Amino acid sequence: MCLFLDSRNFASSKTCSLLHTSAVLNASKTQKLTSKAKAEIKAEKWRRINANRPSPVFGTRKGEEHKWDDCYLAKILVNEAELAAPPQMTPVGLPVGTVNLPSQMGFGITDTDAEKLFRRLPELSMQTVGSTSNKINRESFEVWANKVTERENRKANTFAKVIDLRNADADGIAYENKRRIIVAFSTPENPFDSGRTEVQAAILTYRIWNLGSHLAKFPRDLGNRLGLRTLVHHRAKILRYLRRKSNERYETLLEQLGLERESVEGELIV
């Protein structure tokens, strides 16, 4: 009788133990499923938020890429499609005759530089050669002067072809774009202020667009992706500084660069 009672108690305790273990396991499984479901809900919510968030690289939402083409920065940059078109030279009357100047000059040559190169420099060359010819043979001075003028005209036209922006490589076009950005975003008081906040943000935006467009074509280029992330966060840091300094300048600059506030504020994931 005692043995029977002991065996029944042992079976009962074993059954309770099994039931208790099963309940714990089921509860743990239910808890895990609940945590997984919560994580999926959270991830879906995060995807919905990011789906409507503008790109931290390009600064616009999907389907609104035209905002970049309409912004001030994009309009002052070199249009590479125009460089691929047939050459368009503009004839200009100068002291050495008619010189065909390119529509866009490379190597950072400004209008002031072009005035010196195509007007002042040929005049000085003609004066120097003319004074030498007077000492050598004064009788044929007029014929000599015509030859000198013709030679200077050929030199000017050849040099105009050399400095045409269509002959520049990628580094030459990048240099010209940076020069245009510095001039466009500087102040009249300091027309070439490369350290101005607006200038730095504009140059970074230009570099980000170039690198972002490259990575859109070659997504496996992981080395440049790291560089792109660095540029994006550097630009955000500069823009935060400008917002603290002047909110009006900050809003104006965002419009000029074709950026939306959400693309440069908050947590940026590139």
C-alpha positions as a Markdown table, in Angstrom:
| # | Residue | x | y | z |
|---|---|---|---|---|
| 1 | Met | 0.0 | 0.0 | 0.0 |
| 2 | Cys | 2.8 | 2.4 | 0.8 |
| 3 | Leu | 4.6 | 1.5 | -2.3 |
| 4 | Phe | 1.4 | 2.2 | -4.3 |
| 5 | Leu | 1.0 | 5.6 | -2.8 |
| 6 | Asp | 4.6 | 6.5 | -3.3 |
| 7 | Ser | 4.5 | 5.5 | -7.0 |
| 8 | Arg | 1.3 | 7.5 | -7.5 |
| 9 | Asn | 2.8 | 10.5 | -5.9 |
| 10 | Phe | 5.9 | 10.1 | -8.0 |
| 11 | Ala | 3.8 | 9.8 | -11.2 |
| 12 | Ser | 1.8 | 12.8 | -10.2 |
| 13 | Ser | 4.8 | 15.0 | -9.4 |
| 14 | Lys | 6.4 | 13.9 | -12.7 |
| 15 | Thr | 3.3 | 14.8 | -14.6 |
| 16 | Cys | 3.1 | 18.2 | -12.9 |
| 17 | Ser | 6.7 | 18.7 | -13.7 |
| 18 | Leu | 6.2 | 17.9 | -17.3 |
| 19 | Leu | 3.2 | 20.2 | -17.5 |
| 20 | His | 5.1 | 23.0 | -15.8 |
| 21 | Thr | 8.0 | 22.6 | -18.2 |
| 22 | Ser | 5.7 | 22.6 | -21.2 |
| 23 | Ala | 3.9 | 25.7 | -20.0 |
| 24 | Val | 7.2 | 27.5 | -19.6 |
| 25 | Leu | 8.4 | 26.5 | -23.0 |
| 26 | Asn | 5.1 | 27.5 | -24.6 |
| 27 | Ala | 5.1 | 30.9 | -22.8 |
| 28 | Ser | 8.7 | 31.5 | -23.9 |
| 29 | Lys | 7.9 | 30.6 | -27.5 |
| 30 | Thr | 4.9 | 32.9 | -27.4 |
| 31 | Gln | 7.1 | 35.7 | -26.0 |
| 32 | Lys | 9.7 | 35.2 | -28.7 |
| 33 | Leu | 7.1 | 35.3 | -31.4 |
| 34 | Thr | 5.7 | 38.5 | -29.9 |
| 35 | Ser | 9.2 | 40.1 | -29.9 |
| 36 | Lys | 9.8 | 39.1 | -33.5 |
| 37 | Ala | 6.4 | 40.5 | -34.5 |
| 38 | Lys | 7.2 | 43.8 | -32.7 |
| 39 | Ala | 10.6 | 44.0 | -34.5 |
| 40 | Glu | 8.9 | 43.4 | -37.9 |
| 41 | Ile | 6.3 | 46.1 | -37.1 |
| 42 | Lys | 9.0 | 48.5 | -36.1 |
| 43 | Ala | 11.1 | 47.7 | -39.2 |
| 44 | Glu | 8.0 | 48.2 | -41.5 |
| 45 | Lys | 7.3 | 51.5 | -39.8 |
| 46 | Trp | 10.9 | 52.6 | -40.3 |
| 47 | Arg | 10.7 | 51.6 | -44.0 |
| 48 | Arg | 7.5 | 53.7 | -44.4 |
| 49 | Ile | 9.2 | 56.7 | -42.8 |
| 50 | Asn | 12.3 | 56.4 | -45.0 |
| 51 | Ala | 10.3 | 55.8 | -48.1 |
| 52 | Asn | 9.0 | 59.4 | -47.9 |
| 53 | Arg | 12.2 | 60.8 | -46.6 |
| 54 | Pro | 14.4 | 62.7 | -49.1 |
| 55 | Ser | 17.8 | 61.2 | -50.0 |
| 56 | Pro | 20.6 | 62.4 | -47.8 |
| 57 | Val | 22.9 | 62.2 | -50.9 |
| 58 | Phe | 20.8 | 64.0 | -53.6 |
| 59 | Gly | 18.6 | 66.0 | -51.2 |
| 60 | Thr | 15.3 | 65.2 | -53.0 |
| 61 | Arg | 12.6 | 62.6 | -52.8 |
| 62 | Lys | 12.0 | 59.9 | -55.4 |
| 63 | Gly | 10.3 | 61.4 | -58.4 |
| 64 | Glu | 11.4 | 65.0 | -57.6 |
| 65 | Glu | 14.9 | 64.8 | -59.1 |
| 66 | His | 14.0 | 67.8 | -61.3 |
| 67 | Lys | 14.5 | 70.1 | -58.3 |
| 68 | Trp | 18.3 | 69.6 | -58.7 |
| 69 | Asp | 18.1 | 70.8 | -62.4 |
| 70 | Asp | 16.1 | 73.9 | -61.3 |
| 71 | Cys | 18.4 | 74.9 | -58.5 |
| 72 | Tyr | 21.0 | 77.7 | -58.7 |
| 73 | Leu | 24.0 | 75.5 | -58.2 |
| 74 | Ala | 23.1 | 73.1 | -61.1 |
| 75 | Lys | 22.7 | 76.1 | -63.4 |
| 76 | Ile | 26.1 | 77.6 | -62.9 |
| 77 | Leu | 28.0 | 74.3 | -63.4 |
| 78 | Val | 29.5 | 73.2 | -66.6 |
| 79 | Asn | 26.9 | 71.6 | -68.9 |
| 80 | Glu | 28.9 | 68.6 | -70.2 |
| 81 | Ala | 26.2 | 67.9 | -72.8 |
| 82 | Glu | 27.0 | 71.3 | -74.4 |
| 83 | Leu | 30.7 | 70.3 | -74.5 |
| 84 | Ala | 29.8 | 67.3 | -76.6 |
| 85 | Ala | 28.0 | 69.5 | -79.2 |
| 86 | Pro | 29.9 | 70.9 | -82.2 |
| 87 | Pro | 32.2 | 73.7 | -81.4 |
| 88 | Gln | 30.8 | 77.2 | -81.3 |
| 89 | Met | 33.4 | 79.9 | -81.7 |
| 90 | Thr | 32.6 | 83.6 | -81.4 |
| 91 | Pro | 34.5 | 85.9 | -83.8 |
| 92 | Val | 35.8 | 89.0 | -82.0 |
| 93 | Gly | 37.6 | 91.9 | -83.6 |
| 94 | Leu | 41.0 | 92.6 | -82.0 |
| 95 | Pro | 44.1 | 94.7 | -82.8 |
| 96 | Val | 45.6 | 91.6 | -84.5 |
| 97 | Gly | 42.5 | 90.9 | -86.5 |
| 98 | Thr | 39.5 | 88.7 | -86.1 |
| 99 | Val | 40.0 | 86.0 | -83.4 |
| 100 | Asn | 37.5 | 83.2 | -82.9 |
| 101 | Leu | 37.1 | 82.8 | -79.1 |
| 102 | Pro | 35.4 | 79.7 | -77.5 |
| 103 | Ser | 32.1 | 80.0 | -75.8 |
| 104 | Gln | 33.5 | 78.5 | -72.6 |
| 105 | Met | 37.2 | 78.8 | -71.6 |
| 106 | Gly | 39.0 | 76.3 | -69.4 |
| 107 | Phe | 42.0 | 76.5 | -67.1 |
| 108 | Gly | 40.2 | 79.1 | -64.9 |
| 109 | Ile | 40.5 | 81.8 | -67.5 |
| 110 | Thr | 38.2 | 84.7 | -66.6 |
| 111 | Asp | 37.0 | 87.6 | -68.8 |
| 112 | Thr | 39.7 | 89.7 | -67.4 |
| 113 | Asp | 42.3 | 87.1 | -68.2 |
| 114 | Ala | 41.0 | 86.8 | -71.7 |
| 115 | Glu | 41.3 | 90.5 | -72.2 |
| 116 | Lys | 44.9 | 90.4 | -71.2 |
| 117 | Leu | 45.7 | 87.3 | -73.3 |
| 118 | Phe | 44.0 | 88.3 | -76.5 |
| 119 | Arg | 44.2 | 92.1 | -76.5 |
| 120 | Arg | 47.1 | 93.4 | -74.4 |
| 121 | Leu | 49.6 | 90.6 | -75.0 |
| 122 | Pro | 49.4 | 90.6 | -78.8 |
| 123 | Glu | 49.7 | 94.4 | -78.7 |
| 124 | Leu | 52.9 | 94.2 | -76.6 |
| 125 | Ser | 54.3 | 91.6 | -78.9 |
| 126 | Met | 53.7 | 93.7 | -82.0 |
| 127 | Gln | 55.3 | 96.7 | -80.3 |
| 128 | Thr | 58.4 | 94.7 | -79.3 |
| 129 | Val | 58.8 | 93.2 | -82.8 |
| 130 | Gly | 58.0 | 96.5 | -84.4 |
| 131 | Ser | 60.7 | 98.4 | -82.6 |
| 132 | Thr | 63.3 | 95.7 | -83.5 |
| 133 | Ser | 62.3 | 95.8 | -87.2 |
| 134 | Asn | 62.7 | 99.6 | -87.2 |
| 135 | Lys | 66.4 | 99.2 | -86.2 |
| 136 | Ile | 67.0 | 96.5 | -88.8 |
| 137 | Asn | 65.3 | 97.8 | -91.9 |
| 138 | Arg | 63.0 | 100.8 | -91.9 |
| 139 | Glu | 62.1 | 100.6 | -95.6 |
| 140 | Ser | 60.1 | 97.4 | -95.3 |
| 141 | Phe | 58.5 | 98.3 | -92.0 |
| 142 | Glu | 54.9 | 98.2 | -93.4 |
| 143 | Val | 55.4 | 94.7 | -94.9 |
| 144 | Trp | 57.1 | 93.5 | -91.7 |
| 145 | Ala | 54.2 | 94.9 | -89.6 |
| 146 | Asn | 51.7 | 93.0 | -91.7 |
| 147 | Lys | 53.6 | 89.8 | -91.3 |
| 148 | Val | 53.8 | 90.4 | -87.6 |
| 149 | Thr | 50.1 | 91.1 | -87.3 |
| 150 | Glu | 49.3 | 88.0 | -89.3 |
| 151 | Arg | 51.5 | 85.9 | -87.1 |
| 152 | Glu | 50.0 | 87.2 | -83.9 |
| 153 | Asn | 46.5 | 86.5 | -85.3 |
| 154 | Arg | 47.5 | 82.9 | -86.0 |
| 155 | Lys | 48.9 | 82.6 | -82.5 |
| 156 | Ala | 45.8 | 84.1 | -80.9 |
| 157 | Asn | 43.4 | 81.7 | -82.9 |
| 158 | Thr | 45.6 | 78.7 | -82.0 |
| 159 | Phe | 45.7 | 79.6 | -78.4 |
| 160 | Ala | 41.9 | 80.1 | -78.4 |
| 161 | Lys | 41.5 | 76.5 | -79.5 |
| 162 | Val | 43.9 | 75.3 | -76.8 |
| 163 | Ile | 42.0 | 76.9 | -73.9 |
| 164 | Asp | 38.6 | 75.8 | -75.2 |
| 165 | Leu | 36.9 | 74.0 | -72.3 |
| 166 | Arg | 36.0 | 71.1 | -74.6 |
| 167 | Asn | 39.7 | 70.1 | -74.5 |
| 168 | Ala | 39.8 | 69.9 | -70.7 |
| 169 | Asp | 39.8 | 66.5 | -68.9 |
| 170 | Ala | 37.7 | 65.6 | -65.9 |
| 171 | Asp | 40.1 | 67.4 | -63.5 |
| 172 | Gly | 39.9 | 70.5 | -65.7 |
| 173 | Ile | 36.1 | 70.5 | -65.7 |
| 174 | Ala | 36.1 | 70.0 | -61.9 |
| 175 | Tyr | 38.5 | 72.9 | -61.4 |
| 176 | Glu | 36.3 | 75.2 | -63.6 |
| 177 | Asn | 33.2 | 74.1 | -61.7 |
| 178 | Lys | 34.9 | 74.9 | -58.3 |
| 179 | Arg | 36.0 | 78.3 | -59.6 |
| 180 | Arg | 32.4 | 79.1 | -60.7 |
| 181 | Ile | 31.0 | 78.0 | -57.3 |
| 182 | Ile | 33.5 | 80.1 | -55.4 |
| 183 | Val | 32.7 | 83.2 | -57.5 |
| 184 | Ala | 28.9 | 82.6 | -57.4 |
| 185 | Phe | 28.6 | 82.0 | -53.6 |
| 186 | Ser | 31.0 | 84.6 | -52.4 |
| 187 | Thr | 30.1 | 88.1 | -51.4 |
| 188 | Pro | 30.6 | 91.3 | -53.4 |
| 189 | Glu | 33.0 | 92.5 | -50.7 |
| 190 | Asn | 35.2 | 89.4 | -51.1 |
| 191 | Pro | 34.4 | 87.9 | -54.6 |
| 192 | Phe | 36.8 | 84.9 | -54.2 |
| 193 | Asp | 36.1 | 83.8 | -50.6 |
| 194 | Ser | 36.8 | 80.1 | -50.7 |
| 195 | Gly | 36.4 | 79.8 | -46.9 |
| 196 | Arg | 32.8 | 81.1 | -46.7 |
| 197 | Thr | 30.3 | 78.6 | -45.3 |
| 198 | Glu | 28.0 | 78.8 | -48.4 |
| 199 | Val | 31.0 | 78.2 | -50.7 |
| 200 | Gln | 32.1 | 75.1 | -48.7 |
| 201 | Ala | 28.6 | 73.6 | -48.6 |
| 202 | Ala | 28.2 | 74.2 | -52.3 |
| 203 | Ile | 31.5 | 72.6 | -53.2 |
| 204 | Leu | 30.6 | 69.6 | -51.0 |
| 205 | Thr | 27.2 | 69.3 | -52.7 |
| 206 | Tyr | 28.8 | 69.3 | -56.1 |
| 207 | Arg | 31.3 | 66.6 | -55.0 |
| 208 | Ile | 28.4 | 64.5 | -53.4 |
| 209 | Trp | 26.4 | 64.7 | -56.6 |
| 210 | Asn | 29.3 | 63.5 | -58.7 |
| 211 | Leu | 30.1 | 60.7 | -56.4 |
| 212 | Gly | 26.5 | 59.7 | -55.8 |
| 213 | Ser | 25.9 | 59.5 | -59.6 |
| 214 | His | 28.9 | 57.4 | -59.9 |
| 215 | Leu | 27.8 | 55.0 | -57.2 |
| 216 | Ala | 24.3 | 54.8 | -58.7 |
| 217 | Lys | 26.0 | 53.2 | -61.8 |
| 218 | Phe | 28.5 | 51.2 | -59.9 |
| 219 | Pro | 26.9 | 50.2 | -56.6 |
| 220 | Arg | 29.7 | 47.7 | -55.7 |
| 221 | Asp | 32.3 | 50.4 | -55.4 |
| 222 | Leu | 32.5 | 50.2 | -51.6 |
| 223 | Gly | 35.6 | 52.3 | -51.3 |
| 224 | Asn | 33.9 | 55.4 | -52.7 |
| 225 | Arg | 30.8 | 54.7 | -50.7 |
| 226 | Leu | 32.8 | 55.3 | -47.5 |
| 227 | Gly | 34.0 | 58.6 | -49.0 |
| 228 | Leu | 30.5 | 59.6 | -49.9 |
| 229 | Arg | 29.3 | 59.0 | -46.4 |
| 230 | Thr | 32.1 | 61.2 | -45.1 |
| 231 | Leu | 31.2 | 64.0 | -47.4 |
| 232 | Val | 27.5 | 63.8 | -46.6 |
| 233 | His | 28.1 | 64.1 | -42.8 |
| 234 | His | 30.7 | 66.9 | -43.4 |
| 235 | Arg | 28.1 | 68.9 | -45.3 |
| 236 | Ala | 25.5 | 68.3 | -42.6 |
| 237 | Lys | 27.9 | 69.6 | -40.0 |
| 238 | Ile | 28.6 | 72.8 | -42.0 |
| 239 | Leu | 24.9 | 73.4 | -42.6 |
| 240 | Arg | 24.1 | 72.9 | -38.8 |
| 241 | Tyr | 26.7 | 75.6 | -38.1 |
| 242 | Leu | 25.1 | 77.9 | -40.6 |
| 243 | Arg | 21.7 | 77.3 | -39.2 |
| 244 | Arg | 22.9 | 78.3 | -35.7 |
| 245 | Lys | 24.6 | 81.4 | -37.1 |
| 246 | Ser | 21.8 | 82.6 | -39.4 |
| 247 | Asn | 18.6 | 80.7 | -40.1 |
| 248 | Glu | 17.8 | 83.0 | -43.1 |
| 249 | Arg | 21.1 | 82.3 | -44.8 |
| 250 | Tyr | 20.5 | 78.6 | -44.0 |
| 251 | Glu | 17.1 | 78.5 | -45.7 |
| 252 | Thr | 18.4 | 80.5 | -48.7 |
| 253 | Leu | 21.3 | 78.1 | -49.2 |
| 254 | Leu | 19.1 | 75.0 | -49.0 |
| 255 | Glu | 17.0 | 76.4 | -51.9 |
| 256 | Gln | 20.1 | 77.3 | -53.9 |
| 257 | Leu | 21.6 | 73.8 | -53.5 |
| 258 | Gly | 18.3 | 72.0 | -54.2 |
| 259 | Leu | 18.2 | 70.4 | -50.7 |
| 260 | Glu | 15.3 | 69.7 | -48.4 |
| 261 | Arg | 15.6 | 70.1 | -44.6 |
| 262 | Glu | 14.9 | 66.5 | -43.9 |
| 263 | Ser | 17.8 | 65.4 | -46.1 |
| 264 | Val | 20.4 | 67.3 | -44.0 |
| 265 | Glu | 18.8 | 67.2 | -40.5 |
| 266 | Gly | 18.4 | 64.4 | -38.0 |
| 267 | Glu | 20.0 | 60.9 | -38.4 |
| 268 | Leu | 21.6 | 60.5 | -41.8 |
| 269 | Ile | 21.9 | 56.9 | -43.1 |
| 270 | Val | 23.9 | 56.7 | -46.3 |
